Amino acid sequence: MNRRHLVAGTAGAAALAAPMLAHAQPRLRWRCPNSFPRTLDTLYGAAEIVARRVREMSDGAFEITVSAPGEVVPALQILDAVGQGSVECGFTSALFYFGKDPSFAFGSALPFGLNSRQNFAWLNYAGGRDQLKPVFAEANIWQIPAGCTGAQMGGWSKRELKGIEDMKGLKFRIAGMGGSVMQKLGVVPQQIAPTDIYPALERGVIDGAEYIGPYDDEKLGFARVARYYYYPGFQEAGPNTDFMVNLRAWEALPAAYKGMLETACAEAYHATAAKYDVLNPSALRRLVAQGTQLRPYPREVMQGLYKAAQELYAEIGAQNARFRQIHEHWDRFRVEQVQWFRVAEDSLANFQAVATAPR
């Protein structure tokens, strides 16, 4: 056997087997403004996970540059910038834009809604994204679920909230549809970009604020200007954040790049939820040790908020047929999940009882 031919043949086979993606696919450079500040490493970092994975999978051919709020686009103007084609993509939350169309709220979270597992399931496997496609298409957007905070807290208040009377006149920063629900109890909701919440609390422009949870709230310093920390986060039990792509840019992408983005965004969703589950407990312990007063929302407040949420959904649905259609689809799934989780939790409780019983 001719050894030179053997070596040459082996080298040729190796060359054929080597990844050719970077040469076969176009080289793209996209800009991705982020609604969340760099200091919030977990949530801001979800967009960085997407960018890193896409770069790795494309062997550097597809580069996405993530930027902080205001560097390219203001925090709450990303949907418009992406839809208009000013940037190719952006990382934000659909609930920020529910004022344009209340149906956007389904892309993130509805008050008294789905937890993080249920939200991912509804969006990706139960037809939720199909329900939302026309909503985002009208804004010239392709939406991909790409991050999740898990269960959020109810928020901070400078004064103790003992009942519904204490909610009246409360100037409270809250994003999305949760603000409309609180408004029915007399709260004055304020939608303020994340970077502006602390100054507004410090100057007394607002009396309280919800943002995410202990880890991020500690970083933003809310405990220095508000004493009472409330739970549960009725407004967002497991909200999704969105990787939004200009629809024309999405349609022009090769199939391989579309697959990379979808895969990277799914990883970012689960990675952020998992990281918050790790980081929040210790952050909460630190906050309480430093004097934060942890409080549950009073029962009458929670009952009032739930009643207000159902009234709000009925009112919006009566005026907006598309919202009503999506809500009916979403609510059927929610009810099924409540029933299933009740069975699953009972099964888990029984399992734990057996596993921990004396032998």
NUNU-367287 format. One record per residue (C-alpha): z, y, x; residue in three letters; chain; residue number from 0. Coordinates in steps of 0.02 Angstrom, whole numbers, plus 50000, padded with zeros to 5 digits. Example, Ala and Ser with C-alpha at 12.3 -4.5 7.8 and 13.67 -1.06 7.14 Angstrom:
<nodes>
[node [50390 49775 50615] ALA A 0]
[node [50357 49947 50684] SER A 1]
</nodes>
This chain:
<nodes>
[node [50000 50000 50000] MET A 0]
[node [49956 50174 50065] ASN A 1]
[node [50123 50263 50085] ARG A 2]
[node [50042 50435 50085] ARG A 3]
[node [49963 50398 49914] HIS A 4]
[node [50130 50334 49851] LEU A 5]
[node [50222 50491 49905] VAL A 6]
[node [50086 50602 49836] ALA A 7]
[node [50086 50508 49673] GLY A 8]
[node [50274 50519 49658] THR A 9]
[node [50272 50706 49693] ALA A 10]
[node [50135 50729 49564] GLY A 11]
[node [50235 50635 49433] ALA A 12]
[node [50388 50739 49471] ALA A 13]
[node [50288 50897 49452] ALA A 14]
[node [50222 50838 49284] LEU A 15]
[node [50399 50794 49229] ALA A 16]
[node [50472 50962 49282] ALA A 17]
[node [50504 51089 49144] PRO A 18]
[node [50348 51191 49111] MET A 19]
[node [50422 51297 48971] LEU A 20]
[node [50435 51458 49070] ALA A 21]
[node [50250 51447 49113] HIS A 22]
[node [50192 51387 48942] ALA A 23]
[node [50284 51516 48837] GLN A 24]
[node [50272 51707 48840] PRO A 25]
[node [50401 51808 48935] ARG A 26]
[node [50499 51914 48811] LEU A 27]
[node [50629 52051 48836] ARG A 28]
[node [50728 52094 48680] TRP A 29]
[node [50865 52223 48650] ARG A 30]
[node [51017 52175 48548] CYS A 31]
[node [51137 52315 48498] PRO A 32]
[node [51309 52253 48445] ASN A 33]
[node [51419 52324 48305] SER A 34]
[node [51576 52269 48397] PHE A 35]
[node [51650 52350 48554] PRO A 36]
[node [51650 52263 48722] ARG A 37]
[node [51841 52261 48722] THR A 38]
[node [51834 52130 48584] LEU A 39]
[node [51774 51998 48704] ASP A 40]
[node [51772 51856 48577] THR A 41]
[node [51670 51940 48440] LEU A 42]
[node [51562 52046 48555] TYR A 43]
[node [51546 51890 48660] GLY A 44]
[node [51462 51793 48520] ALA A 45]
[node [51303 51892 48551] ALA A 46]
[node [51321 51858 48737] GLU A 47]
[node [51331 51671 48701] ILE A 48]
[node [51167 51683 48606] VAL A 49]
[node [51084 51782 48746] ALA A 50]
[node [51147 51664 48883] ARG A 51]
[node [51095 51504 48794] ARG A 52]
[node [50922 51570 48752] VAL A 53]
[node [50897 51624 48933] ARG A 54]
[node [50952 51453 48996] GLU A 55]
[node [50847 51354 48872] MET A 56]
[node [50692 51458 48908] SER A 57]
[node [50719 51450 49097] ASP A 58]
[node [50732 51639 49099] GLY A 59]
[node [50573 51673 49001] ALA A 60]
[node [50664 51741 48848] PHE A 61]
[node [50790 51876 48894] GLU A 62]
[node [50903 51964 48768] ILE A 63]
[node [51003 52114 48827] THR A 64]
[node [51161 52148 48727] VAL A 65]
[node [51226 52327 48715] SER A 66]
[node [51386 52404 48647] ALA A 67]
[node [51395 52517 48493] PRO A 68]
[node [51316 52686 48523] GLY A 69]
[node [51227 52639 48685] GLU A 70]
[node [51064 52606 48593] VAL A 71]
[node [51109 52606 48407] VAL A 72]
[node [51268 52665 48317] PRO A 73]
[node [51384 52525 48259] ALA A 74]
[node [51343 52534 48074] LEU A 75]
[node [51156 52568 48087] GLN A 76]
[node [51098 52405 48162] ILE A 77]
[node [51018 52333 48005] LEU A 78]
[node [50910 52489 47987] ASP A 79]
[node [50862 52493 48171] ALA A 80]
[node [50812 52309 48172] VAL A 81]
[node [50720 52321 48006] GLY A 82]
[node [50621 52472 48066] GLN A 83]
[node [50577 52386 48229] GLY A 84]
[node [50668 52512 48339] SER A 85]
[node [50749 52359 48420] VAL A 86]
[node [50698 52178 48407] GLU A 87]
[node [50868 52109 48356] CYS A 88]
[node [51051 52155 48332] GLY A 89]
[node [51223 52078 48309] PHE A 90]
[node [51319 52142 48159] THR A 91]
[node [51396 52092 47991] SER A 92]
[node [51294 52097 47832] ALA A 93]
[node [51447 52156 47734] LEU A 94]
[node [51435 52325 47822] PHE A 95]
[node [51278 52358 47719] TYR A 96]
[node [51333 52302 47547] PHE A 97]
[node [51314 52483 47489] GLY A 98]
[node [51125 52461 47507] LYS A 99]
[node [51128 52301 47405] ASP A 100]
[node [51289 52211 47354] PRO A 101]
[node [51201 52045 47385] SER A 102]
[node [51218 52076 47573] PHE A 103]
[node [51403 52035 47555] ALA A 104]
[node [51361 51850 47530] PHE A 105]
[node [51294 51848 47707] GLY A 106]
[node [51469 51879 47773] SER A 107]
[node [51610 51848 47649] ALA A 108]
[node [51670 51886 47474] LEU A 109]
[node [51853 51918 47433] PRO A 110]
[node [51943 51758 47383] PHE A 111]
[node [51795 51662 47451] GLY A 112]
[node [51752 51526 47575] LEU A 113]
[node [51839 51478 47735] ASN A 114]
[node [51742 51465 47899] SER A 115]
[node [51688 51283 47876] ARG A 116]
[node [51638 51312 47696] GLN A 117]
[node [51544 51471 47737] ASN A 118]
[node [51441 51387 47873] PHE A 119]
[node [51408 51240 47757] ALA A 120]
[node [51352 51351 47612] TRP A 121]
[node [51240 51459 47720] LEU A 122]
[node [51156 51320 47819] ASN A 123]
[node [51166 51161 47715] TYR A 124]
[node [51195 51208 47533] ALA A 125]
[node [51053 51332 47512] GLY A 126]
[node [51144 51494 47547] GLY A 127]
[node [51018 51561 47672] ARG A 128]
[node [50877 51519 47553] ASP A 129]
[node [50966 51621 47419] GLN A 130]
[node [50981 51767 47539] LEU A 131]
[node [50806 51764 47615] LYS A 132]
[node [50732 51886 47486] PRO A 133]
[node [50879 52006 47513] VAL A 134]
[node [50852 52012 47701] PHE A 135]
[node [50663 52007 47687] ALA A 136]
[node [50665 52169 47588] GLU A 137]
[node [50755 52247 47737] ALA A 138]
[node [50624 52168 47853] ASN A 139]
[node [50758 52055 47929] ILE A 140]
[node [50775 51871 47975] TRP A 141]
[node [50960 51827 47969] GLN A 142]
[node [51045 51691 48071] ILE A 143]
[node [51233 51653 48056] PRO A 144]
[node [51299 51681 48232] ALA A 145]
[node [51486 51710 48236] GLY A 146]
[node [51646 51686 48139] CYS A 147]
[node [51822 51754 48156] THR A 148]
[node [51904 51619 48051] GLY A 149]
[node [52040 51675 47931] ALA A 150]
[node [52079 51859 47947] GLN A 151]
[node [52238 51958 47916] MET A 152]
[node [52266 52074 47768] GLY A 153]
[node [52288 52225 47879] GLY A 154]
[node [52409 52357 47945] TRP A 155]
[node [52506 52489 47849] SER A 156]
[node [52614 52633 47907] LYS A 157]
[node [52727 52607 47757] ARG A 158]
[node [52795 52451 47674] GLU A 159]
[node [52698 52391 47523] LEU A 160]
[node [52820 52319 47395] LYS A 161]
[node [52709 52314 47242] GLY A 162]
[node [52553 52378 47156] ILE A 163]
[node [52627 52553 47140] GLU A 164]
[node [52629 52567 47330] ASP A 165]
[node [52442 52532 47337] MET A 166]
[node [52397 52687 47236] LYS A 167]
[node [52327 52825 47345] GLY A 168]
[node [52335 52719 47503] LEU A 169]
[node [52195 52774 47620] LYS A 170]
[node [52144 52607 47694] PHE A 171]
[node [52005 52560 47813] ARG A 172]
[node [51921 52403 47747] ILE A 173]
[node [51741 52345 47766] ALA A 174]
[node [51628 52273 47633] GLY A 175]
[node [51668 52220 47457] MET A 176]
[node [51854 52205 47492] GLY A 177]
[node [51863 52394 47482] GLY A 178]
[node [51788 52395 47308] SER A 179]
[node [51917 52266 47254] VAL A 180]
[node [52062 52367 47325] MET A 181]
[node [51994 52524 47244] GLN A 182]
[node [52029 52447 47074] LYS A 183]
[node [52214 52448 47121] LEU A 184]
[node [52209 52632 47166] GLY A 185]
[node [52175 52614 47352] VAL A 186]
[node [52056 52740 47433] VAL A 187]
[node [51944 52627 47541] PRO A 188]
[node [51868 52692 47702] GLN A 189]
[node [51727 52606 47797] GLN A 190]
[node [51752 52657 47978] ILE A 191]
[node [51669 52583 48133] ALA A 192]
[node [51785 52472 48236] PRO A 193]
[node [51796 52594 48383] THR A 194]
[node [51854 52735 48267] ASP A 195]
[node [51995 52643 48176] ILE A 196]
[node [52135 52678 48300] TYR A 197]
[node [52103 52866 48312] PRO A 198]
[node [52097 52877 48122] ALA A 199]
[node [52265 52788 48108] LEU A 200]
[node [52342 52891 48246] GLU A 201]
[node [52289 53057 48169] ARG A 202]
[node [52341 53006 47994] GLY A 203]
[node [52164 53011 47925] VAL A 204]
[node [52204 52838 47854] ILE A 205]
[node [52369 52756 47807] ASP A 206]
[node [52318 52579 47852] GLY A 207]
[node [52177 52468 47907] ALA A 208]
[node [52117 52290 47909] GLU A 209]
[node [52008 52231 48049] TYR A 210]
[node [52010 52050 48105] ILE A 211]
[node [52167 51964 48166] GLY A 212]
[node [52308 51968 48294] PRO A 213]
[node [52204 51945 48452] TYR A 214]
[node [52082 52087 48418] ASP A 215]
[node [52208 52197 48327] ASP A 216]
[node [52324 52187 48478] GLU A 217]
[node [52183 52241 48593] LYS A 218]
[node [52144 52389 48482] LEU A 219]
[node [52326 52445 48485] GLY A 220]
[node [52358 52456 48299] PHE A 221]
[node [52541 52404 48321] ALA A 222]
[node [52573 52569 48412] ARG A 223]
[node [52530 52672 48257] VAL A 224]
[node [52569 52556 48110] ALA A 225]
[node [52724 52449 48087] ARG A 226]
[node [52687 52328 47944] TYR A 227]
[node [52562 52186 47965] TYR A 228]
[node [52506 52100 47804] TYR A 229]
[node [52431 51933 47762] TYR A 230]
[node [52331 51843 47694] PRO A 231]
[node [52160 51917 47727] GLY A 232]
[node [52102 51896 47547] PHE A 233]
[node [51947 51998 47588] GLN A 234]
[node [51877 51880 47720] GLU A 235]
[node [51940 51701 47731] ALA A 236]
[node [51806 51646 47855] GLY A 237]
[node [51672 51780 47874] PRO A 238]
[node [51505 51756 47957] ASN A 239]
[node [51431 51882 48077] THR A 240]
[node [51243 51896 48090] ASP A 241]
[node [51110 51890 48223] PHE A 242]
[node [50976 51995 48138] MET A 243]
[node [50796 51987 48197] VAL A 244]
[node [50654 52102 48147] ASN A 245]
[node [50551 51997 48027] LEU A 246]
[node [50385 52033 48112] ARG A 247]
[node [50459 51993 48282] ALA A 248]
[node [50530 51830 48212] TRP A 249]
[node [50365 51776 48137] GLU A 250]
[node [50278 51810 48303] ALA A 251]
[node [50398 51698 48401] LEU A 252]
[node [50339 51528 48463] PRO A 253]
[node [50422 51384 48372] ALA A 254]
[node [50519 51337 48528] ALA A 255]
[node [50598 51509 48539] TYR A 256]
[node [50645 51505 48354] LYS A 257]
[node [50730 51339 48384] GLY A 258]
[node [50823 51409 48534] MET A 259]
[node [50889 51556 48434] LEU A 260]
[node [50945 51448 48288] GLU A 261]
[node [51033 51326 48406] THR A 262]
[node [51116 51463 48509] ALA A 263]
[node [51177 51554 48353] CYS A 264]
[node [51254 51394 48282] ALA A 265]
[node [51349 51371 48445] GLU A 266]
[node [51408 51552 48441] ALA A 267]
[node [51472 51532 48263] TYR A 268]
[node [51582 51383 48304] HIS A 269]
[node [51632 51447 48475] ALA A 270]
[node [51702 51611 48408] THR A 271]
[node [51797 51526 48267] ALA A 272]
[node [51873 51402 48390] ALA A 273]
[node [51920 51537 48516] LYS A 274]
[node [52008 51640 48383] TYR A 275]
[node [52106 51486 48330] ASP A 276]
[node [52166 51471 48510] VAL A 277]
[node [52200 51656 48542] LEU A 278]
[node [52275 51718 48378] ASN A 279]
[node [52442 51623 48375] PRO A 280]
[node [52503 51687 48544] SER A 281]
[node [52444 51864 48504] ALA A 282]
[node [52541 51861 48340] LEU A 283]
[node [52699 51805 48431] ARG A 284]
[node [52680 51949 48553] ARG A 285]
[node [52657 52075 48414] LEU A 286]
[node [52811 52015 48320] VAL A 287]
[node [52914 52014 48481] ALA A 288]
[node [52866 52196 48508] GLN A 289]
[node [52928 52249 48335] GLY A 290]
[node [52783 52219 48216] THR A 291]
[node [52848 52179 48041] GLN A 292]
[node [52750 52031 47974] LEU A 293]
[node [52740 52033 47784] ARG A 294]
[node [52649 51934 47648] PRO A 295]
[node [52563 52040 47517] TYR A 296]
[node [52679 52041 47365] PRO A 297]
[node [52629 51913 47233] ARG A 298]
[node [52590 52047 47103] GLU A 299]
[node [52473 52131 47228] VAL A 300]
[node [52382 51968 47262] MET A 301]
[node [52367 51932 47076] GLN A 302]
[node [52302 52107 47046] GLY A 303]
[node [52175 52091 47187] LEU A 304]
[node [52112 51923 47122] TYR A 305]
[node [52091 51992 46946] LYS A 306]
[node [52003 52146 47015] ALA A 307]
[node [51884 52037 47117] ALA A 308]
[node [51829 51937 46965] GLN A 309]
[node [51804 52097 46866] GLU A 310]
[node [51701 52171 47006] LEU A 311]
[node [51586 52019 47020] TYR A 312]
[node [51556 52023 46832] ALA A 313]
[node [51520 52210 46834] GLU A 314]
[node [51397 52199 46978] ILE A 315]
[node [51314 52045 46904] GLY A 316]
[node [51286 52134 46739] ALA A 317]
[node [51184 52267 46831] GLN A 318]
[node [51105 52163 46968] ASN A 319]
[node [51018 52001 46917] ALA A 320]
[node [50994 51943 47096] ARG A 321]
[node [51178 51966 47137] PHE A 322]
[node [51222 51868 46980] ARG A 323]
[node [51105 51725 47028] GLN A 324]
[node [51172 51713 47205] ILE A 325]
[node [51352 51726 47145] HIS A 326]
[node [51327 51583 47021] GLU A 327]
[node [51255 51475 47161] HIS A 328]
[node [51396 51525 47281] TRP A 329]
[node [51533 51500 47150] ASP A 330]
[node [51475 51325 47104] ARG A 331]
[node [51490 51278 47286] PHE A 332]
[node [51660 51364 47299] ARG A 333]
[node [51731 51267 47152] VAL A 334]
[node [51668 51102 47222] GLU A 335]
[node [51749 51144 47389] GLN A 336]
[node [51916 51187 47308] VAL A 337]
[node [51915 51018 47222] GLN A 338]
[node [51863 50925 47380] TRP A 339]
[node [51988 51013 47494] PHE A 340]
[node [52128 50973 47372] ARG A 341]
[node [52087 50787 47388] VAL A 342]
[node [52062 50800 47576] ALA A 343]
[node [52226 50893 47603] GLU A 344]
[node [52321 50766 47498] ASP A 345]
[node [52244 50627 47601] SER A 346]
[node [52292 50714 47763] LEU A 347]
[node [52471 50744 47702] ALA A 348]
[node [52489 50560 47658] ASN A 349]
[node [52417 50509 47826] PHE A 350]
[node [52538 50623 47918] GLN A 351]
[node [52684 50557 47817] ALA A 352]
[node [52642 50379 47867] VAL A 353]
[node [52607 50426 48048] ALA A 354]
[node [52774 50517 48070] THR A 355]
[node [52884 50396 47970] ALA A 356]
[node [53024 50308 48068] PRO A 357]
[node [52975 50135 48126] ARG A 358]
</nodes>
